[in-house]
Amino acid sequence: MPETLSLILAAIATLAGMAWLALGMETHWEQVRGKDHALTRRRQVVLRALGAAGLLLSLLLCLKADHASMAVLVWTMLLAGSAIGVAMVLTWYPRGLGALAGPRA
């Protein structure tokens, strides 16, 4: 896999991972789904596990694309950028993360 593709996939995985971690919190879940759809404990655990898996996958993709010292630097920047991106989406258009929340229960 070319280096550029690995980094693009790492960015996507980081963004999805941060979004899943945010959705695993009751406040953000209510922003996205509304107060009518409660966040169950099972779904919270699944969302947090998906978030952790997304961030781990992004780290592995960064390590595949470059040597370790540069990969960790790029991954750290991706974490910061993704956190800001998810925060902006939650601020201006929280329903935009609805696709990552899974089916309505």
Disulfide bonds with the S-S distance in Angstrom:
none
